[in-house]
Amino acid sequence: MKFTILSVALLFGEQSLALQVGGAAPLSRRAVVQTSFAAAASTMLPVPAAHAAETKEAKQVKDTVKALKELVASKDAFISGVVAQDAAAPQLPTQIPFAVFQKLEGTSDPEFMEAAIDYAEATRAAKDLLKLAKLTKQKVQISTKVAGKPREYSEVEYGAAPGANLGTAQEYAERAAAEVLGSSLALEAAAKAMGP
């Protein structure tokens, strides 16, 4: 409708377009053109990011960035909690499924997916290290047999068992904390490259 008025105004000139609107003065060609361009421009402008509704995927990324920053800030409590197997200690937040990143990829910068992949790799490494730390603390039974004596059984942590070839829970917890830092930095970079 607005483009039609604009076309008519440009084609027929000011004299033929003396429209009366509810007792107001006739509209000049200049007024019609200005009004038409203003209306057209307002419909073509994108909605500012501050006014756009945040998707649940974007919210999940931002919430996880915040949780990872808090975990990095409480690194010592995280490490001691992993070593002590304390459920009340700071925990690694739930990993964001890759499908979430795929949904956000279309509206994000090209660097977004690279940062998302770095996040996924660092988080997976941290989770693996946490599993190893937990494994070292599990109790196992070791049996020993000396000739002429009955078999003896003893219970030890798996990490301390002979031939276990595992590091200590402390080592795995410290390495996991380093991976959490990498995960946090990568996800923060992804969040910055994320579209509105």
N, C-alpha and C positions, 0 to 999 in steps of 0.2 A: 504494500500500500504506500509506504513512504517512498520507495523507489519509483513508483508510478507517478506520484506527485512531482518528484524531482525531474523525471523525464518530461512530463508535460510542461513544467516550468522552463526547462531548458529549450524545448522545441518551440513553444508558442510565444515565449516572451512574457514580459510583465503585463501588457495590456489585456491579454486573453485570460490571465490568471488572477483576476481580482475577486478572490474568494471572500465571502462574508462568513465569519464564524461567530454565531450567537451575538450579533449586534456589535462586534468588534470592528476595528478598521480593516480594510482589505489588506490581504497579505501580499507583500511584494515578492518578486522573484528571488531577491537576496534573502529574505526571511525564510522562504520555503526551502531554499538550498541549504542555509545554515541549519535549519531544523532537521532536514533530512539527513545531512551529514552527521550531525550530533546523534541522532537516533541510530543511524547505521553503525557509527563507531561504538556506541555503547553496547550494541548487540554482538560486536566482533571482539571485544576485549575479553581476555580470559579472566576468570574469577581469581582474585589474589589468593595466594596460598594461605594467608591468615584467615580468609573467609571460607575456604574450601573445607568440606567435612573430611576429617582424618579417617582413613580406612583402618579396619581392624588389623590389617597386616602392618601398616606403618606404625600403629600404636604398639604392636607387639615388638617391633624392632626397637623403638625408642625406649620401651619399658625394659627390654633386655640390656640395652646399652647402659641404662641407669643401674640395673642390678649388677652388671659386670664391673662398673666403676666402683660401686660400694664394696664388692668382693676384693678388688685390687687394693682398695684403701685399708681393708682389714686382712691383709696378706698373712700376718703372723698368726692371727686367730684361726684363719683357714688352715694353715699348715699344721698347727698344733691340734686342730680338730680332726684332720685327716689321720694324723699319727695316733691319736687317742681313740679314733673311731667314734667321735662324739657327734651324735645326730643334731645336737643343739648348736653346734658351731656353724659359721657361715658355710653355705653350700653353693655348688656350681648351679646357676640357673638352668632351667630346661632349655635344651638346644632348639633353635628355631628351625622348623622343617624347611627343606630347600624349596618346596612348593610356594612358600610365602615369598621368597626372594624372586621366584619366577613370576608371580603375580605383580610384583612391584617393578620388574625389569623394564616394562614398556614405558613407564613414566619417569624413569631415572636416567642419570648420566651414564655414559659407557663404562666408567670406572666402577659402577655399582656392583656388577656381577663379579668382577675380579676381587673386590673387597669381601663380597659375600662368600666366595670360595675360600679365601684366606681364613675367614671366620670359621667356616665349617671344618676346615682342616685343623685349625688350632683347638677348636672345641673337642673334636674327636680325639686328638692327641691327649688333651687334658683328661678326658673321660677314661681313656685307656690307662693312663698313669694312675688315676684314682683307683681303678680296678686292681692294678698291680699292688698299690699300697694296701688295699684291703686284703688281697691275697696273702701278703707277707704276714699279716696278723692272724690268719686262720690257724686254728690248732690242728695239728696232725699227730698221729701216733707213730712212733718209731720202734721197731722191734730189733733187738740184738740177741744173737745166739752165740754163746760161748760153749765150746765142746765140754761136755760133762755137766753142764748146768742147764737149768730150765730157761726158756726164752724169757727175756725181760722186755717190758713195754714202758715207754716213756712218752709223755706228751709235751710237744714244743710248738712254738710258732713256726709256720712254714718257712718264713724268711731265715730262721736260724737253723733249719734242718740241714744236715749234711747233704751236699750234692744238690741243693735247691737252686743254686745259681741265680738267686734273686738279690737285688739291692735291699736297702733298708726302707722302711715306710717313710722315714724322714727324707731320704733321697728322692723317692717318688713324689712325695708331697711338694717338695721344693721345685721339682721339674714341672709338676702340674700347675703350680702357682705361676711359673714363667709362661706356660702355655695359656693360662687364663689372661695374663697381661696381653699376650699377642692376640688372643681372641677379642679382648676388649677394644684394642686399638683398631683391629680390622673391622669390627662391627661399627665402631664410631665413624670410620672412614666411609663405610657403606651408608650409614645414616645421613652423612653430609652429602653424598652423591644421590641420595634418594629424592625422587621427584615429589611434587606437592600431592 
